[in-house]
């Protein structure tokens, strides 16, 4: 999509929303106006954070093309009104808190010896322990401003002896980790195991650890995972951004022959095209031509990317060269 088209669409949206918001009651029924604005807010809320920030910038440029006055001022207030510029670090922390709470509630009163099919060889107790260790490890890294990798075995865990106490221990571990994350400037440089070598890397990483492992627990208990489209889209992008930094994935991907895979979210229209071959790897946030393609909801695609759903599931529509898709999925298996 060209910059000209993006700018035109953003300006049209800003003008339309501002017209609705500022319209006199005798011209537009207030209840209708509220309904339209709530629908717009819902759709924008489904965008990934990077898209929300991009839209905010486009709206700001549109406002800048207007002359000084009330109309320009109303346009400039639009990003704030829809939360497009909200503090992403704090939002990630808040969302991690919510997902971990759901995780704890899901596993608190169940048999923790039950197997987790999406994590072969694990029980629910193993899953809860693993996620709690991740929070304890992250808290230690951020609190000490680690400048190099620290092994989780070298971090105090305070792990209970009785697995029945694991859910409460997970809740306390997440609470301590989030408290530390909220107290630190997200722009602070430090070591991370991903692309972004700053504190702000960690709440985003923790979010998708929590989202995927909550899905693991739900699948083990016969519950269909429900992941918000915006969260799922951000999770797909987080995975693609950091893939080259995960040696256990990056090395198999580097060994792939030439190919490309397109993922298309049927609920939002978002798309990602991944290219690889002979030591190269790249991705774009676009629906480019690809050797193979998969269509499904953003939430289902996220769980496919993480190997929690099978591409053979009826929830997906697959096209193109299946061998290319199978090779990509084998290389990125977690």
N, C-alpha and C positions, 0 to 999 in steps of 0.2 A: 504494500500500500504506500503510495507516494506521500511525501511530506505535505504537499499541497492539499491532498484529499484529507489527511488527518487534521490539518489545521481548519479546513472548511467544516468538517464534521464536528470538531470541538467547538467552533464558533457558533454553529447552528444549534448545538445542544445548549450552550451557555445562554444564547439569546432566548431560546424557547423556554428553558427553565426559569430564567429571570423574569420573562414576561408573565408566566403563570404565577410566580411568587409575588409579583408586584401588581397584579391585575386587581382592579376595583371589584368589590363584591357584587355590584350591580351589573357587571359585565360577565363575570365568571363565577358560578356557584362555588362558595368556599369549600364545600365537601368534595366537589369534583376536583378542585385544585389540590386539596390535600391528598386525594387518592392518586392523582397523577404524580405528584412529587414523591409520595411514598413508594410508588412503583419504580420511579427513577432511582431513588435511594437504594432500593433492593437490588436492582440490576447493577448499579455501580459498586455495591458492597460485595458482589460476587467476583469482581475483578481482583487479580493478584495485586499485592502492594506495589510492585514495579509499574503496573499499568495505571494504578491510581495516581502515583506520583507523576507519571508521564502526562496523564490527562490534566492534572493540576497545572503543569507547566504550559500546556497548550491553551488552557482557559486563561491563564495569566497573560499569554501573548495576545490572545483575542481581545482581552480587556485593554491591553496596552495600545491597541490600534484604534481605540475609541477616544474621542476628545474628553477632556476633563469635565466631570459633572456627575450627577446622580447615577446615570446609567452605568458609567464606567465603575463607579464605586460598588454598585450592586453586583456587577460581574466579578469584581475582585473578591467579593465575599463568598462567592459560590463554592470554591474549594473547601473553605472552612465549614460551610453549611453542610456539606456532604462528607466531611471528615477525610478529604483526600490528602491532607497534609498532616494527619495525626502522627504523633511520635511512634515510629515503627518499633523501636526498641521496647517501649512500654507496652505497645499492643501485642507484640510477640510474647512478652512475659505474661500478660493477662491471659492470652489464649492458651499458653502452656499450662497455666494454673487451672483453667477450665477443663482442659483435656485430661490432665492428670487426675483431677477430681472425679471425672467420669470413669477413668481407668480404675481408681481405687474403689469406687462404688460398684463397678462391674465385678471385681474379683474378691471383694471383702468377705462375702458369705457363701462362697462356692468351694468345691473340692479342689484345692490347689495341687493335688496329685494328678489331676486330669491332664491328658496330653494336649499339646498345641500342634495340630497338623501342619500349620503354615511354618512352623519352626521345628523340623524333624528332630526328635530326640529330646525335646524340651517338654517340661510340664508347666502348668500355670505358675507354680512356685519359681521355676527357673526364669520365666518371663518377667515376673514381678521383681525378682532379685536383680536381673540384668538391668532393668530400667532404673531401679533405685541406685545401682552402682554408677550408672551414667550420670545421674544428678549429683551424686557425691563427688565423682571425678571432676565434673564441670565446675562445681562450687570451689573445689581446691585449686583448679587451674586459674580461675578468674580471681580468687582472693589473693593468690600468691603472684599474680601477673606472670604466669609461666612463660619463659622464653625458649623452652624446648619441651619435647614430649615427656610426659610423666605417665608411667604405667599405672593402671587402676589398682594393681596389687600393692602399690606404694602409697595409696591414699587411705586414711582412716575411714572405715565403713560403718562401724558400730552396728554390724549386721546381727539381728536377733538369732538366737539358737533355734527357735521354734518357727517354722515356715508360716504358721498361722498368724504370726505377728508381722509378716512381710508387708501386707497392704498398708498398715499404719506407719511402718518404717519408710515405705515409699513416699507416703504423704509428707512425712517430716523431712525426708531428704529433698523433695522438690521444694518445700517451703524454704528451707535453708538456702538452697541454690538460687532460687528466685530473689530472695532477699539480698543476696550478694550481688546478683546481676543488676538489680534495680539501684544499687548504691554506687555503681561504677559508671563513669562516662563511657558510653558505647563506642566512642571513637578511640579509646585507649589502645595503643598497639600491644599485642601479645601474640604468643604462639597459638595457632589453631591447626586442626587437621584438615582444613579446607582452603578455599581460595582467598577468603577475607581474613587477614591477620590482625583482626581487632576484636575487642570484646563483643561487638554487635553480632559476630558470627554465631555465638553460642545459643541465644534464645531461639533463633530461627532453626538451628540444628536440633535443639531440644524439642521444638514443636513437632517436627516430622518424625523424630524418634517416638514421641508420645502418640501421634496420630496413627502411625503404622502398628505400634505395639498394642494400642487399644483395639485396632482392627484384628490383630492376632488373637487377643483374648475373646473378642466378640465371635469370631469365626469358630474358635474352640468351643464356645458355648451355644452355637447354633443361632447367633444373632447376625443379621445382615448389617455390615458397617455402613454408616451414613456420614459422608465427609462433604463439607461445604465446597461448592465449586471453586470459589476464590482461594480457599486454603489449599485445595488439591492442585490447582494450577500453579500456585507458588511452590508447592512441594515438588512437582515435576521439574520446575526450573531450578530449584535448589539442588536437586539430584544431578541434573545435567551440568550445572555450574561447577560442582565439586567433584565430579566423576574422575577427572584427570588427576586429582590429588589422592584418590583412594587406590593404592597400588594393586590391591587384590582385584580391582575391576579394570583399572587403567591398562595394566599389562595384557590381559586377555583381549581388550578392545584394540590395543595397538597391533595385536597379531591377526586381526580380522582382515579378510580380503575386502576389496572395494564394494561398498554398498551404501544404502541410505534407507531410513525408516521415517515415516511421517505418523505422528500421533494427532488425532483430531478429536476435540471435545465436542460432543453432540449437544451438550446443554448450554454451552457458552459460545461456541464457534472458534475458540482459541485453538491454535495448532502449533506444533513443534516439529521441525525437520532435522534429523540427525544424520550426519554424513561421517563415514569412516572408511579406513582402508590403508593398508601398508604403512602403518605407524601414524596415521593422521586421525584426528577426531575434531569435529566441529558441530555446532547446532545453531539453528536460527529459530526465532519465534515467528514462524510463518508457515503457510501451507504450500511449500515448494514441491516440485515433482520429486518422487522418491520411488525406489525399487519396490518397497512394500509399505503398506499403510494399515493402521488400526484405528477404528472409530469406536468411541464409547463415552460415557459421561466422564467428566474430569476426575471424579472420585474413583471410579473404576479404573481409569488409566493410571492413576497414581499407584493403586494397589497392583496393577499389572507391572508397572515399572519396578516395583519392589518385590515382584515374584509371588505376591499373595493371591492373585487371580491367574487363572490359566487362559491363554489366548483362545483356547478352544471353546470357552464359555459362550453361551448364546448371547450374553450381554455385549459382546464385541462383534464388530463387522470387520473382516480382514480382506485386504485386496493386495494384488501384486505378487511378487516372488516370495513365497512362504519360506524358502530356504534362507533368504537374507534375514528375514525377521527372526527365524529360529536361531541363526548364528548370533545375532545381536543379543537376544535374550539369554542364550547360553553364556556369552561373554560377560554379561552384566548381572548374572545370578548372584544373589547375596547369600 
